[in-house]
Amino acid sequence: MLQNIHFNKLKDLPEQVKQFGGLVALTIFIILSFGILNVFWGGGDELIRKMKLEEERIAKEKKLNELISKLPSGILVTFDGTDNYRLTDELYEAVCNATKLIPQRAIMAAHFLNYEAYELYTINGNKIDDTFVKWDSEKNKCFAGYSVSGENVGVNKTENVSGEVLSFLSTGIDTRVYFIKNF
């Protein structure tokens, strides 16, 4: 009986009050649901650690991009005896860490010493499977490389080509590997 009295009072409320009450109830339900889900499956410390690593990566990338924008456009070398801009050891490492691109010119030059890689590159339609540019802290040198395969044309063969990066090309926006010494 008491239940019917309270239910009748709710029926008598204006429509706007009912809708607002429903909205409040729905909002509370959603907040509580996410709170419960966060307790069981929330990232917590792991998520914070990942966010900090990402922030550090972005800050490092921003610093490298500022460095690249200050370099002169053209060929950047690691050795004396040319008219090109010579990189200091610190700049050499920084440019290596900032470089991600290996253009076709550098790939074709590296092919001259690896005929099998050139052959695969030619028959597969000039498709490169994977590239890398990395700094070797033990040798204090930058290395770049790539792999080509004939899988897309039915040849079950893969060739890896890698070598020391002797020069980079600075475009003012980014840097690219200019020459790979793979002998």
C-alpha positions as CSV (number, residue, x, y, z in Angstrom):
1,M,0.0,0.0,0.0
2,L,2.8,2.4,1.0
3,Q,4.5,1.5,-2.3
4,N,1.5,2.5,-4.3
5,I,1.3,5.9,-2.6
6,H,4.9,6.7,-3.5
7,F,4.4,5.4,-7.0
8,N,1.4,7.6,-7.5
9,K,3.3,10.6,-6.3
10,L,6.0,9.9,-9.0
11,K,3.3,9.7,-11.6
12,D,1.9,13.1,-10.6
13,L,5.3,14.8,-11.1
14,P,5.6,17.1,-14.2
15,E,7.2,15.5,-17.3
16,Q,10.3,17.7,-17.2
17,V,11.1,16.6,-13.6
18,K,10.7,13.0,-14.6
19,Q,13.1,13.4,-17.6
20,F,15.6,15.3,-15.5
21,G,15.5,12.6,-12.8
22,G,16.0,9.9,-15.5
23,L,19.0,11.8,-16.8
24,V,20.5,12.1,-13.4
25,A,19.9,8.4,-12.7
26,L,21.5,7.4,-16.1
27,T,24.5,9.6,-15.4
28,I,25.1,8.1,-12.0
29,F,24.7,4.6,-13.5
30,I,27.3,5.3,-16.2
31,I,29.8,6.8,-13.8
32,L,29.4,3.9,-11.4
33,S,29.8,1.4,-14.3
34,F,33.1,3.0,-15.4
35,G,34.3,3.2,-11.8
36,I,33.7,-0.6,-11.4
37,L,35.3,-1.4,-14.7
38,N,38.3,0.8,-13.8
39,V,38.8,-1.1,-10.5
40,F,39.0,-4.5,-12.3
41,W,40.6,-3.5,-15.7
42,G,42.1,0.0,-15.1
43,G,45.7,0.6,-16.3
44,G,46.9,2.2,-13.1
45,D,50.7,2.3,-12.8
46,E,51.3,0.5,-16.1
47,L,49.3,3.2,-18.0
48,I,51.1,6.0,-16.3
49,R,54.5,4.4,-17.1
50,K,53.5,4.1,-20.8
51,M,52.3,7.7,-20.9
52,K,55.6,8.9,-19.5
53,L,57.6,6.9,-22.0
54,E,55.5,8.4,-24.8
55,E,56.0,11.9,-23.5
56,E,59.7,11.3,-23.4
57,R,59.7,9.9,-26.9
58,I,57.8,13.0,-28.2
59,A,60.1,15.4,-26.4
60,K,63.2,13.6,-27.9
61,E,61.7,13.7,-31.4
62,K,60.8,17.4,-31.0
63,K,64.4,18.1,-30.0
64,L,65.8,16.1,-33.0
65,N,63.4,17.9,-35.4
66,E,64.7,21.3,-34.0
67,L,68.2,20.1,-34.7
68,I,67.4,19.0,-38.2
69,S,65.7,22.3,-39.0
70,K,69.0,24.1,-38.1
71,L,71.2,22.0,-40.4
72,P,72.0,23.3,-43.8
73,S,70.2,21.8,-46.8
74,G,72.4,19.4,-48.8
75,I,74.8,16.6,-48.2
76,L,76.0,16.0,-44.7
77,V,79.2,13.9,-44.4
78,T,81.2,12.4,-41.6
79,F,84.6,12.8,-43.0
80,D,87.0,15.6,-44.1
81,G,88.0,16.5,-47.6
82,T,84.8,17.6,-49.3
83,D,82.9,20.8,-49.8
84,N,79.9,19.3,-48.1
85,Y,78.9,20.1,-44.5
86,R,80.9,18.0,-42.1
87,L,79.1,16.6,-39.1
88,T,80.7,16.6,-35.6
89,D,80.5,13.3,-33.8
90,E,77.6,14.5,-31.6
91,L,75.7,15.8,-34.7
92,Y,76.4,12.5,-36.5
93,E,74.8,10.5,-33.7
94,A,71.9,12.9,-33.5
95,V,71.2,12.9,-37.2
96,C,71.4,9.1,-37.3
97,N,68.8,8.9,-34.5
98,A,66.6,11.3,-36.3
99,T,66.8,9.7,-39.8
100,K,64.2,7.2,-40.8
101,L,64.3,7.3,-44.6
102,I,66.4,5.4,-47.1
103,P,65.7,6.8,-50.6
104,Q,65.9,4.8,-53.7
105,R,69.2,6.4,-54.7
106,A,71.0,5.0,-51.6
107,I,69.4,1.6,-52.2
108,M,70.5,1.5,-55.8
109,A,74.1,2.5,-54.8
110,A,74.2,-0.3,-52.2
111,H,72.9,-2.8,-54.8
112,F,76.0,-2.5,-57.0
113,L,77.9,-4.6,-54.4
114,N,75.1,-7.1,-53.9
115,Y,73.9,-8.5,-57.2
116,E,71.4,-10.9,-55.7
117,A,69.7,-8.1,-53.8
118,Y,69.6,-6.1,-57.0
119,E,68.1,-9.0,-58.9
120,L,65.4,-9.5,-56.3
121,Y,64.7,-5.8,-56.2
122,T,64.2,-5.7,-60.0
123,I,62.0,-8.8,-60.3
124,N,59.7,-7.9,-57.4
125,G,58.8,-4.5,-58.8
126,N,61.3,-2.4,-56.7
127,K,59.6,-3.4,-53.5
128,I,61.5,-3.1,-50.2
129,D,60.3,-5.3,-47.4
130,D,61.9,-3.5,-44.4
131,T,64.4,-0.7,-43.7
132,F,66.3,0.4,-40.6
133,V,68.6,3.2,-39.6
134,K,70.2,2.8,-36.2
135,W,73.1,4.0,-34.1
136,D,75.6,1.4,-32.8
137,S,76.9,2.8,-29.5
138,E,79.7,0.2,-29.3
139,K,81.2,1.3,-32.7
140,N,80.0,4.9,-32.6
141,K,78.7,4.6,-36.1
142,C,75.4,4.8,-37.9
143,F,74.2,1.7,-39.8
144,A,71.4,1.5,-42.3
145,G,70.0,-1.4,-44.2
146,Y,67.0,-3.0,-45.9
147,S,65.7,-6.4,-47.0
148,V,64.2,-7.4,-50.3
149,S,62.4,-10.6,-51.1
150,G,60.8,-12.3,-54.1
151,E,57.8,-13.6,-52.2
152,N,55.4,-11.5,-54.1
153,V,56.6,-13.0,-57.4
154,G,57.0,-16.6,-56.3
155,V,60.7,-16.6,-55.5
156,N,61.4,-18.0,-52.0
157,K,64.5,-15.9,-51.3
158,T,65.3,-12.9,-49.2
159,E,68.4,-10.7,-49.2
160,N,69.5,-8.3,-46.5
161,V,71.8,-5.4,-47.3
162,S,73.3,-3.3,-44.6
163,G,76.3,-1.0,-44.0
164,E,77.7,2.1,-42.5
165,V,76.1,5.4,-43.3
166,L,78.7,7.7,-44.6
167,S,76.5,10.6,-45.5
168,F,73.0,12.0,-45.1
169,L,70.9,14.3,-47.2
170,S,69.3,17.2,-45.4
171,T,66.2,18.7,-47.0
172,G,65.5,21.2,-44.2
173,I,62.4,19.2,-43.2
174,D,64.0,15.8,-42.7
175,T,67.2,13.9,-43.2
176,R,67.7,10.8,-45.4
177,V,70.5,8.3,-45.8
178,Y,72.6,9.4,-48.8
179,F,75.2,6.8,-49.0
180,I,75.6,3.3,-47.5
181,K,79.1,1.8,-47.4
182,N,78.4,-1.9,-47.5
183,F,81.8,-3.4,-48.4
